Amino acid sequence: MEKFTFAGRPYQFSINEDATHNHLHGFFYARPWKIYDKGYRDGESYVELVQIVDELSEIYRYYPNHFKMYLRYTLSSEGLEQSVKIVNESSNVCRLCWVAIRPFKHRFAKQAQKRTVF
């Protein structure tokens, strides 16, 4: 386990990269997201996804803070835009500065290559 202290609270993450003994790729890469909102407005289509972290979440075991993480994709004539919003719902200082969201995973790219679009 990878251990550290932040704002006086201990944290312990599982090591998921044995070669370097690090915790990589965060908590959300293999978790399903819930659709929070979707629609079309002013020439833009959008979908907003949410992860809720509380005592019922598996993530809470490693990161004991209450928060919601929103991920929004907006498609317009300008292209695809991605935005992230994190809401701390606890009284604790929440260290969430490691946010790095990649819009497409490698497996989705492989699936897209197999399709023919006319």
Backbone as ProteinMPNN parsed JSONL, in Angstrom:
{"seq_chain_A": "MEKFTFAGRPYQFSINEDATHNHLHGFFYARPWKIYDKGYRDGESYVELVQIVDELSEIYRYYPNHFKMYLRYTLSSEGLEQSVKIVNESSNVCRLCWVAIRPFKHRFAKQAQKRTVF", "coords_chain_A": {"N_chain_A": [[0.833, -1.183, 0.0], [0.437, 2.245, -0.742], [1.265, 4.951, 1.205], [0.392, 8.112, 2.667], [0.197, 11.374, 4.201], [-2.167, 13.954, 4.453], [-3.2, 17.168, 5.259], [-3.218, 16.417, 7.927], [-4.509, 13.981, 7.918], [-4.376, 10.457, 7.466], [-3.766, 8.58, 4.486], [-4.173, 5.729, 2.378], [-3.333, 4.077, -0.388], [-3.886, 1.451, -2.741], [-1.281, -0.424, -4.291], [-0.917, -0.47, -7.665], [0.809, -0.693, -9.708], [3.236, -2.7, -9.961], [5.965, -2.677, -10.731], [7.029, -0.137, -10.13], [6.088, 0.3, -7.639], [3.867, 1.982, -7.16], [0.753, 3.809, -6.964], [-1.241, 4.079, -9.619], [-3.253, 5.65, -12.185], [-5.517, 6.4, -10.855], [-8.845, 6.403, -9.385], [-11.169, 6.227, -10.867], [-11.005, 5.202, -13.442], [-11.866, 2.62, -14.129], [-14.449, 2.513, -13.333], [-17.999, 2.604, -13.508], [-19.826, 5.44, -14.687], [-22.53, 7.576, -13.699], [-25.274, 8.889, -15.521], [-25.922, 12.203, -15.215], [-27.086, 14.454, -16.385], [-28.386, 15.317, -19.607], [-28.704, 16.474, -22.997], [-29.833, 18.882, -25.472], [-29.02, 22.096, -26.432], [-29.037, 25.381, -27.608], [-27.622, 24.804, -30.02], [-25.794, 22.917, -29.189], [-24.955, 19.648, -28.164], [-24.988, 17.724, -25.21], [-23.661, 15.762, -22.516], [-23.675, 15.01, -19.105], [-21.86, 13.492, -16.62], [-21.621, 11.728, -13.482], [-19.79, 10.943, -10.515], [-20.282, 9.731, -7.334], [-18.915, 10.002, -4.236], [-19.003, 8.56, -1.195], [-19.675, 6.958, 1.992], [-20.745, 4.624, 0.941], [-19.426, 4.137, -1.381], [-16.85, 2.368, -3.067], [-14.464, 3.68, -3.391], [-14.251, 5.343, -1.224], [-13.075, 3.903, 0.8], [-10.34, 4.123, 0.332], [-10.043, 6.822, 0.011], [-11.246, 8.739, 2.121], [-13.396, 10.902, 1.892], [-16.204, 12.959, 1.346], [-17.465, 13.633, -1.759], [-18.489, 14.91, -4.97], [-17.945, 14.217, -8.348], [-18.109, 15.673, -11.406], [-18.325, 15.153, -14.849], [-18.354, 16.582, -17.928], [-19.302, 16.44, -21.287], [-19.417, 18.266, -24.227], [-20.694, 18.732, -27.397], [-20.329, 20.567, -30.28], [-20.487, 22.781, -33.145], [-17.995, 23.783, -32.939], [-16.446, 21.746, -31.992], [-15.444, 19.067, -29.735], [-15.837, 19.477, -26.325], [-14.533, 19.132, -23.073], [-15.206, 19.127, -19.632], [-14.533, 19.368, -16.108], [-15.902, 19.17, -12.887], [-15.613, 19.411, -9.434], [-17.107, 18.801, -6.376], [-16.737, 19.374, -3.088], [-18.185, 17.791, -0.48], [-17.818, 17.514, 2.18], [-16.605, 18.393, 5.487], [-13.945, 18.276, 5.565], [-10.657, 19.128, 4.37], [-10.147, 18.574, 1.045], [-8.073, 16.855, -0.962], [-7.84, 17.16, -4.157], [-6.31, 17.592, -6.403], [-5.198, 16.08, -8.345], [-6.474, 15.585, -10.717], [-6.848, 14.173, -13.781], [-8.233, 13.712, -16.662], [-8.726, 11.619, -19.275], [-10.08, 11.797, -22.468], [-10.683, 9.563, -24.111], [-10.401, 6.121, -23.894], [-7.932, 3.632, -24.609], [-9.072, 1.18, -25.431], [-11.533, 1.974, -26.477], [-10.733, 3.368, -28.722], [-9.708, 1.287, -30.274], [-12.079, -0.141, -30.776], [-13.461, 1.743, -32.305], [-11.922, 1.824, -34.612], [-12.634, -0.521, -35.851], [-15.096, -0.13, -36.948], [-17.028, 0.853, -39.772], [-17.847, 3.868, -41.179], [-20.305, 5.469, -43.045]], "CA_chain_A": [[0.0, 0.0, 0.0], [1.124, 3.525, -0.779], [0.726, 5.734, 2.311], [0.812, 9.495, 2.82], [-0.654, 12.178, 5.077], [-2.531, 15.268, 3.915], [-4.023, 17.934, 6.197], [-3.302, 15.677, 9.178], [-5.259, 12.721, 7.779], [-3.63, 9.428, 6.734], [-4.372, 7.951, 3.314], [-3.47, 4.516, 1.994], [-3.799, 3.624, -1.696], [-3.325, 0.169, -3.163], [-0.265, -0.345, -5.348], [-1.407, -1.157, -8.86], [1.92, -0.821, -10.65], [4.234, -3.399, -9.164], [7.345, -2.348, -11.115], [7.474, 1.092, -9.466], [5.45, 0.338, -6.319], [3.038, 3.185, -7.136], [-0.671, 3.753, -7.282], [-1.426, 4.843, -10.852], [-4.517, 5.646, -12.923], [-6.622, 6.917, -10.071], [-9.919, 5.556, -8.893], [-12.366, 6.239, -11.702], [-10.788, 4.712, -14.794], [-12.592, 1.373, -14.395], [-15.74, 2.602, -12.653], [-19.086, 3.157, -14.335], [-20.328, 6.758, -14.32], [-23.977, 7.741, -13.836], [-25.673, 10.066, -16.281], [-26.535, 13.216, -14.356], [-27.905, 15.308, -17.25], [-28.073, 15.224, -21.038], [-29.655, 17.254, -23.765], [-29.431, 19.712, -26.601], [-29.386, 23.483, -26.162], [-28.273, 26.415, -28.322], [-26.719, 24.218, -31.011], [-24.83, 22.022, -28.555], [-25.407, 18.434, -27.482], [-24.125, 17.512, -24.053], [-23.957, 14.751, -21.505], [-22.93, 15.246, -17.882], [-21.746, 12.267, -15.843], [-21.258, 11.996, -12.095], [-19.338, 9.937, -9.558], [-20.588, 10.152, -5.976], [-18.062, 9.301, -3.274], [-19.447, 8.607, 0.192], [-19.385, 5.69, 2.66], [-21.208, 3.5, 0.117], [-18.531, 4.018, -2.534], [-15.61, 1.613, -2.861], [-13.37, 4.65, -3.365], [-14.197, 5.929, 0.125], [-12.153, 3.083, 1.603], [-8.994, 4.658, 0.127], [-10.085, 8.281, 0.007], [-12.432, 8.973, 2.959], [-13.954, 12.247, 1.769], [-17.468, 13.028, 0.597], [-17.423, 14.59, -2.857], [-19.063, 14.517, -6.26], [-17.121, 14.605, -9.487], [-18.921, 15.781, -12.613], [-17.589, 15.164, -16.104], [-19.304, 17.03, -18.953], [-18.878, 16.48, -22.687], [-20.281, 19.104, -25.043], [-20.361, 18.648, -28.813], [-20.901, 21.669, -31.05], [-19.776, 22.996, -34.405], [-16.612, 24.122, -32.567], [-15.741, 20.521, -31.639], [-15.786, 18.396, -28.49], [-15.273, 20.111, -25.132], [-14.642, 18.33, -21.86], [-14.969, 19.901, -18.418], [-14.616, 18.614, -14.864], [-16.255, 19.955, -11.701], [-15.56, 18.602, -8.228], [-17.78, 19.471, -5.271], [-16.405, 18.799, -1.789], [-19.386, 17.79, 0.354], [-17.442, 17.217, 3.556], [-15.959, 19.504, 6.182], [-12.508, 18.037, 5.453], [-9.942, 19.612, 3.193], [-10.18, 17.461, 0.096], [-6.981, 17.007, -1.936], [-8.297, 16.647, -5.451], [-5.559, 18.303, -7.438], [-4.593, 15.125, -9.276], [-7.463, 15.243, -11.728], [-6.387, 14.077, -15.163], [-9.251, 12.928, -17.362], [-8.451, 11.389, -20.703], [-11.413, 11.644, -23.055], [-10.924, 8.276, -24.746], [-9.502, 5.048, -23.49], [-7.35, 2.886, -25.722], [-9.979, 0.146, -25.922], [-12.55, 2.599, -27.318], [-10.092, 3.678, -30.0], [-9.654, 0.038, -31.028], [-13.429, -0.436, -31.238], [-13.813, 2.705, -33.351], [-11.199, 1.455, -35.826], [-13.269, -1.675, -36.461], [-16.358, 0.269, -37.561], [-16.986, 1.619, -41.01], [-18.865, 4.91, -41.152], [-20.579, 5.974, -44.397]], "C_chain_A": [[0.878, 1.247, 0.0], [0.469, 4.433, 0.261], [1.248, 7.166, 2.257], [-0.168, 10.192, 3.753], [-0.92, 13.507, 4.395], [-3.487, 15.923, 4.898], [-4.261, 17.144, 7.49], [-4.053, 14.363, 9.114], [-4.433, 11.706, 6.99], [-4.451, 8.866, 5.569], [-3.528, 6.745, 2.935], [-4.085, 3.994, 0.7], [-3.161, 2.279, -2.022], [-2.293, 0.403, -4.266], [-0.782, -1.141, -6.535], [-0.389, -1.13, -9.998], [3.103, -1.384, -9.876], [5.662, -2.97, -9.467], [7.877, -1.121, -10.387], [6.914, 1.247, -8.052], [4.628, 1.615, -6.124], [1.573, 2.85, -7.322], [-0.882, 4.661, -8.49], [-2.865, 4.746, -11.337], [-5.725, 6.008, -12.081], [-7.677, 5.887, -9.718], [-11.046, 5.364, -9.9], [-12.209, 5.57, -13.064], [-11.577, 3.441, -15.114], [-13.967, 1.364, -13.732], [-16.807, 3.139, -13.597], [-19.518, 4.524, -13.79], [-21.837, 6.762, -14.496], [-24.255, 8.979, -14.678], [-26.435, 11.001, -15.356], [-27.498, 14.093, -15.161], [-27.474, 15.076, -18.689], [-29.075, 16.071, -21.789], [-29.036, 17.99, -24.929], [-29.926, 21.123, -26.317], [-28.454, 24.41, -26.945], [-27.234, 25.829, -29.277], [-25.67, 23.291, -30.447], [-25.529, 20.816, -27.945], [-24.45, 18.189, -26.323], [-24.6, 16.305, -23.247], [-23.077, 15.067, -20.308], [-23.017, 13.985, -17.025], [-21.336, 12.615, -14.42], [-20.755, 10.732, -11.404], [-19.639, 10.497, -8.179], [-19.729, 9.321, -5.029], [-18.576, 9.606, -1.871], [-19.155, 7.237, 0.801], [-19.811, 4.475, 1.85], [-20.309, 3.233, -1.082], [-17.288, 3.216, -2.171], [-14.409, 2.549, -2.728], [-13.177, 5.233, -1.97], [-13.232, 5.173, 1.032], [-10.722, 3.622, 1.515], [-8.94, 6.172, 0.315], [-11.316, 8.729, 0.789], [-12.872, 10.439, 2.999], [-15.255, 12.141, 0.991], [-17.295, 14.06, -0.5], [-18.154, 14.015, -4.063], [-18.151, 15.044, -7.354], [-17.994, 14.546, -10.728], [-18.005, 15.886, -13.82], [-18.588, 15.485, -17.205], [-18.625, 17.046, -20.319], [-19.903, 17.298, -23.457], [-19.786, 19.042, -26.481], [-21.092, 19.764, -29.545], [-20.156, 21.781, -32.371], [-18.313, 23.377, -34.164], [-15.782, 22.874, -32.233], [-16.251, 19.933, -30.331], [-15.072, 19.083, -27.335], [-15.522, 19.204, -23.936], [-14.378, 19.233, -20.663], [-15.206, 19.014, -17.197], [-14.985, 19.586, -13.744], [-16.261, 19.002, -10.511], [-16.164, 19.414, -7.083], [-17.447, 18.715, -3.99], [-17.638, 18.915, -0.904], [-19.078, 17.428, 1.802], [-16.838, 18.463, 4.194], [-14.439, 19.367, 6.134], [-11.937, 18.765, 4.249], [-9.792, 18.411, 2.278], [-9.099, 17.674, -0.961], [-7.399, 16.34, -3.238], [-7.562, 17.339, -6.593], [-4.956, 17.361, -8.474], [-5.498, 14.803, -10.444], [-6.838, 15.295, -13.118], [-7.36, 13.149, -15.875], [-8.856, 12.821, -18.819], [-9.781, 11.093, -21.379], [-11.691, 10.278, -23.669], [-9.91, 7.268, -24.247], [-9.047, 4.284, -24.724], [-8.33, 1.858, -26.283], [-11.088, 0.733, -26.793], [-11.984, 2.952, -28.684], [-10.018, 2.425, -30.87], [-11.031, -0.321, -31.584], [-13.821, 0.481, -32.385], [-13.122, 2.351, -34.665], [-11.878, 0.309, -36.558], [-14.551, -1.306, -37.213], [-16.104, 1.021, -38.858], [-18.15, 2.606, -40.975], [-19.05, 5.437, -42.567], [-21.184, 7.354, -44.338]], "O_chain_A": [[1.92, 1.294, 0.654], [-0.74, 4.663, 0.213], [2.386, 7.411, 1.858], [-1.235, 9.658, 4.058], [-0.013, 14.116, 3.828], [-4.467, 15.312, 5.323], [-5.346, 17.19, 8.072], [-4.223, 13.696, 10.134], [-3.851, 12.049, 5.961], [-5.667, 8.704, 5.666], [-2.315, 6.736, 3.144], [-5.223, 3.525, 0.692], [-2.028, 2.007, -1.623], [-2.428, 1.325, -5.071], [-1.051, -2.337, -6.424], [-0.706, -1.506, -11.126], [3.859, -0.657, -9.231], [6.49, -2.904, -8.559], [9.062, -1.07, -10.058], [7.23, 2.21, -7.355], [4.682, 2.247, -5.069], [1.208, 1.764, -7.772], [-0.718, 5.877, -8.391], [-3.603, 3.848, -10.932], [-6.855, 5.926, -12.563], [-7.439, 4.68, -9.747], [-11.811, 4.407, -9.78], [-13.199, 5.392, -13.773], [-11.923, 3.215, -16.274], [-14.578, 0.305, -13.589], [-16.537, 4.034, -14.398], [-19.567, 4.73, -12.577], [-22.37, 6.041, -15.339], [-23.562, 9.99, -14.564], [-27.463, 10.633, -14.787], [-28.583, 14.433, -14.689], [-26.337, 14.686, -18.954], [-30.163, 16.354, -21.288], [-27.89, 17.758, -25.313], [-31.097, 21.329, -26.001], [-27.236, 24.235, -26.937], [-26.099, 26.304, -29.334], [-24.739, 22.911, -31.157], [-26.563, 20.947, -27.291], [-23.246, 18.42, -26.442], [-25.762, 15.901, -23.297], [-21.889, 15.355, -20.457], [-24.104, 13.48, -16.743], [-20.766, 13.678, -14.178], [-21.219, 9.622, -11.666], [-19.28, 11.638, -7.889], [-19.805, 8.092, -5.022], [-18.581, 10.754, -1.427], [-18.455, 6.432, 0.186], [-19.275, 3.386, 2.062], [-20.434, 2.192, -1.728], [-16.739, 3.376, -1.081], [-13.448, 2.235, -2.025], [-12.06, 5.577, -1.585], [-12.64, 5.761, 1.937], [-9.979, 3.585, 2.497], [-7.92, 6.725, 0.726], [-12.334, 9.066, 0.185], [-12.733, 11.116, 4.017], [-15.38, 11.321, 0.081], [-17.012, 15.225, -0.223], [-18.4, 12.812, -4.159], [-17.655, 16.169, -7.288], [-18.551, 13.5, -11.06], [-17.023, 16.627, -13.803], [-19.558, 14.752, -17.4], [-17.532, 17.587, -20.486], [-21.106, 17.057, -23.357], [-18.608, 19.271, -26.753], [-22.312, 19.894, -29.445], [-19.289, 20.961, -32.672], [-17.49, 23.301, -35.076], [-14.553, 22.94, -32.197], [-17.348, 20.258, -29.876], [-13.853, 19.252, -27.36], [-16.583, 18.592, -23.808], [-13.43, 20.018, -20.675], [-15.97, 18.05, -17.245], [-14.444, 20.689, -13.665], [-16.842, 17.918, -10.574], [-15.783, 20.561, -6.85], [-17.828, 17.556, -3.828], [-18.086, 20.023, -0.609], [-19.98, 17.074, 2.562], [-16.592, 19.462, 3.519], [-13.723, 20.247, 6.611], [-12.621, 18.992, 3.251], [-9.353, 17.346, 2.711], [-9.208, 18.591, -1.774], [-7.318, 15.122, -3.391], [-8.154, 17.631, -7.632], [-4.269, 17.813, -9.39], [-5.277, 13.792, -11.111], [-6.362, 16.339, -13.563], [-7.304, 11.932, -15.701], [-8.676, 13.828, -19.504], [-10.532, 10.232, -20.919], [-12.852, 9.874, -23.738], [-8.711, 7.542, -24.189], [-9.715, 4.3, -25.759], [-8.406, 1.686, -27.5], [-11.542, 0.086, -27.737], [-12.681, 2.847, -29.693], [-10.243, 2.499, -32.078], [-11.143, -0.755, -32.73], [-14.452, 0.034, -33.343], [-13.697, 2.563, -35.733], [-11.715, 0.175, -37.771], [-15.037, -2.091, -38.027], [-15.105, 1.723, -39.013], [-19.298, 2.217, -40.764], [-18.078, 5.811, -43.223], [-21.483, 7.943, -45.377]]}, "name": "protein", "num_of_chains": 1, "seq": "MEKFTFAGRPYQFSINEDATHNHLHGFFYARPWKIYDKGYRDGESYVELVQIVDELSEIYRYYPNHFKMYLRYTLSSEGLEQSVKIVNESSNVCRLCWVAIRPFKHRFAKQAQKRTVF"}
